[in-house]
Amino acid sequence: MNFLHYAVTIGPDDVVRVDLRGSAANVLVMDDLNFQSFKLGQPYRYYGGHFTRSPAIIRPPSGGPWNVVVNLGGFAGTVNAVVQVVHA
């Protein structure tokens, strides 16, 4: 499974901004437990989804450490992304 991974720490009012470079992609924001499940191919929960336009703006429900995953959902191709935490 190919994916890009970014670890971020956000404040309670911050958002995650992901600028996709190249193509539409899945942008998933999840906590550590769900990221481990994702890597193991087990069921997991996330915030975000499939984005066809950039930027993807995602507001997790709380501050703290989060994992941002960008992938093509198993489809062929390449994707690149720039991830930023935007402070409110």
Buried (B, 14 or more C-beta within 10 A) or exposed (E): EEBBEBEBEBEEEBBBBBEBEEEBBBBBBBBEEBBEBBBEEEEBEBBBEEBEEBBBEBEBEEEEEBBBBBBBEEEEEEBEBEBBBEEE
